[in-house]
Amino acid sequence: MVEVFENVWIVIPCYNEQAVIGKTVNDVLAAFKNVVVVDDCSTDRSADIAFKAGAHLCRHPVNLGQGASLSTGISYALQQGATAIVTFDADGQHNADDARALVRALFANDVDVVLASRFLGSTKGMTISKSLVLRLATIFTRVTTGLRLTDTHNGLRAFKASAARKIDIKQNRMAHASEILHEISSKNLRYQEAPCCILYTDYSRHKGQKMSGMVDILKDLFVAKLN
């Protein structure tokens, strides 16, 4: 599978992740050659740690949000000649083996996008309330986009370069998650889901997997409906 993974780029948005970004980059580099971390004007040592770990580094001069970071990272990867792009969270909740499985499915099944699903796979440490909000969000998104999905707010995704060029991320912050799905639907991109494991830790819950993160999901859905 060397020819498949050779020009795949992993895009990791990052904001104040100095405690985990080094390990995340190291884990991904063990499976992929090309990693770009987009530092969204962190106030800690995230950027330096990511660069020293071996990642390419893009830096925002002001904090713009995760959507903007993904847009920057995807543009950078395309400029480097990426044949496929994987979006990957910085906080340690994703793993590189799942990312490799997404890329294999992307090329083996002749689709444009592969979306990871924790509900087809497994989770560790997810609360009941988190599960409920995510399942409600999935139902809402299926109704509004027509996409037959089991998990709609998962940051682990794989795109062929041709699909990545068609997806226009305008929502800088949390609303980008629903925006990407609406783009897949409106551009008639071929998609499928693949199972993944999501690891919820005390750190990831503190960073965004707690109740405030669930509120962000609801805001995300509301913004998507307005658009």
C-alpha positions in Angstrom: 0.0 0.0 0.0 3.0 2.3 -0.2 1.7 3.9 -3.4 -1.5 4.8 -1.6 0.0 6.4 1.4 3.0 8.1 -0.3 1.3 11.5 -1.0 -1.4 11.4 1.7 -1.3 14.5 4.0 -2.6 14.6 7.6 -4.0 18.0 8.6 -4.1 18.6 12.4 -5.7 21.9 13.6 -4.1 22.9 16.9 -4.8 25.4 19.6 -3.0 25.2 23.0 -2.2 21.5 22.8 1.3 21.5 24.1 0.6 18.6 26.5 -0.4 16.2 23.7 0.6 17.6 20.3 4.1 16.0 20.3 2.7 12.5 20.9 0.0 13.0 18.4 2.5 14.1 15.7 4.8 11.2 16.5 2.0 8.6 16.3 0.8 9.9 13.0 4.3 10.1 11.5 4.8 6.5 12.4 2.0 5.7 9.8 2.2 8.6 7.3 5.1 10.6 5.8 3.4 14.0 5.6 1.8 15.9 8.5 0.9 19.6 8.7 -0.1 21.1 12.0 -2.0 24.4 11.8 -1.3 26.4 14.9 -4.2 28.7 15.5 -2.3 31.4 17.4 -1.6 29.2 20.5 -0.4 31.0 23.6 1.7 28.0 24.7 4.5 26.0 23.1 2.3 23.9 20.8 3.9 25.2 17.6 7.5 24.6 18.6 6.7 21.1 19.9 4.8 20.2 16.7 7.7 21.4 14.5 10.4 19.7 16.6 8.3 16.4 16.4 8.6 16.6 12.6 5.4 18.2 11.4 5.2 20.9 8.7 3.9 24.0 10.4 1.4 26.7 9.4 0.6 29.5 11.9 -2.3 31.9 12.1 -1.3 35.4 13.4 -4.7 35.6 15.2 -7.0 32.9 16.5 -9.6 32.1 13.8 -11.1 28.7 14.9 -10.9 25.1 13.9 -12.7 25.5 10.6 -10.2 28.1 9.4 -7.4 25.9 10.6 -8.7 23.0 8.5 -9.0 25.3 5.5 -5.4 26.5 5.9 -4.1 23.0 6.3 -6.0 21.5 3.4 -4.8 24.4 1.1 -1.2 23.8 2.2 -1.5 20.0 1.6 -2.9 20.5 -1.9 -0.1 22.9 -2.7 2.4 20.2 -1.7 0.8 17.8 -4.2 -1.4 15.7 -1.9 -3.4 12.9 -3.5 -5.5 12.6 -0.4 -6.0 14.5 2.8 -7.0 13.3 6.3 -8.3 15.6 9.0 -7.1 14.5 12.4 -7.7 16.0 15.9 -4.8 17.1 18.0 -6.1 16.0 21.4 -5.3 12.3 21.2 -8.8 11.0 20.6 -8.1 9.6 17.1 -5.5 7.0 16.2 -3.4 6.6 13.1 -4.5 3.0 12.4 -8.0 4.3 11.8 -6.7 7.0 9.6 -4.9 4.4 7.4 -8.1 2.3 7.2 -10.0 5.4 5.9 -7.4 6.0 3.2 -7.5 2.3 2.1 -11.3 2.5 1.8 -11.0 5.8 -0.1 -9.0 4.2 -2.9 -10.3 0.7 -2.7 -13.9 1.6 -2.9 -13.6 4.4 -5.4 -15.3 7.1 -3.3 -14.5 10.8 -2.8 -14.8 11.0 0.9 -14.6 8.5 3.8 -16.1 9.6 7.1 -15.1 7.9 10.4 -17.9 6.7 12.7 -17.5 5.9 16.3 -21.0 4.3 16.3 -19.8 1.8 13.7 -16.7 1.3 15.8 -16.2 1.9 19.5 -15.7 4.6 22.1 -13.8 4.7 25.4 -14.9 7.1 28.1 -17.9 8.6 26.3 -20.7 9.9 28.6 -24.3 9.0 28.1 -25.2 12.7 27.6 -22.5 13.0 24.9 -23.8 10.0 23.1 -27.3 11.3 23.2 -26.4 14.7 21.7 -24.3 13.1 19.0 -27.1 10.7 18.0 -29.6 13.6 17.9 -27.2 15.6 15.8 -26.9 12.7 13.4 -30.7 12.4 13.0 -30.9 16.2 12.3 -28.1 16.1 9.8 -29.6 13.1 8.0 -32.9 14.9 7.6 -31.3 18.2 6.4 -28.6 16.8 4.0 -30.0 13.4 3.0 -26.7 11.8 3.9 -27.2 8.3 5.3 -24.7 8.7 8.2 -24.3 7.2 11.7 -21.9 9.9 13.0 -21.9 13.5 11.9 -19.5 15.3 14.2 -16.3 13.3 13.9 -13.2 15.2 13.1 -11.5 12.1 11.4 -12.2 12.3 7.7 -10.4 11.3 4.4 -10.8 13.2 1.1 -9.3 12.6 -2.3 -7.6 15.7 -3.5 -10.3 16.3 -6.1 -13.0 16.3 -3.4 -11.0 18.5 -1.1 -10.7 21.1 -3.8 -14.5 21.2 -4.1 -15.3 21.6 -0.4 -15.4 25.3 0.5 -15.1 25.8 4.3 -16.4 29.3 5.1 -17.4 28.7 8.7 -14.2 29.4 10.7 -15.4 27.9 14.0 -17.5 24.9 15.1 -20.1 25.2 12.3 -17.5 23.8 9.8 -18.4 20.3 10.8 -22.0 20.6 9.5 -20.8 22.7 6.6 -18.5 20.0 5.3 -21.4 17.5 5.3 -23.6 20.0 3.4 -20.8 20.5 0.9 -20.6 16.7 0.4 -24.3 16.6 -0.2 -24.6 19.6 -2.4 -21.5 18.7 -4.6 -22.8 15.1 -5.0 -19.6 13.7 -3.7 -19.4 9.9 -3.3 -19.0 9.0 0.3 -19.0 6.1 2.8 -18.4 5.6 6.5 -15.7 3.5 8.2 -15.5 2.4 11.8 -13.1 4.1 14.2 -12.4 4.2 17.9 -12.7 7.5 19.8 -10.8 7.8 23.1 -12.2 10.3 25.6 -9.8 11.2 28.3 -9.8 13.8 31.1 -7.7 16.0 28.9 -9.9 15.7 25.8 -13.0 16.3 27.8 -11.4 19.4 29.4 -10.4 20.7 25.9 -13.9 20.3 24.3 -15.6 17.0 24.9 -17.4 18.3 28.0 -20.9 19.9 28.2 -19.7 23.1 26.6 -18.5 21.1 23.6 -22.0 19.6 23.2 -23.5 23.1 23.3 -21.1 24.0 20.4 -22.6 21.1 18.4 -26.1 22.4 18.9 -24.9 25.9 17.8 -23.2 24.2 14.8 -26.5 22.6 13.8 -28.4 25.9 14.2 -25.9 27.8 12.0 -26.1 25.1 9.4 -29.9 25.3 9.3 -29.7 29.1 8.8 -27.3 28.6 5.8 
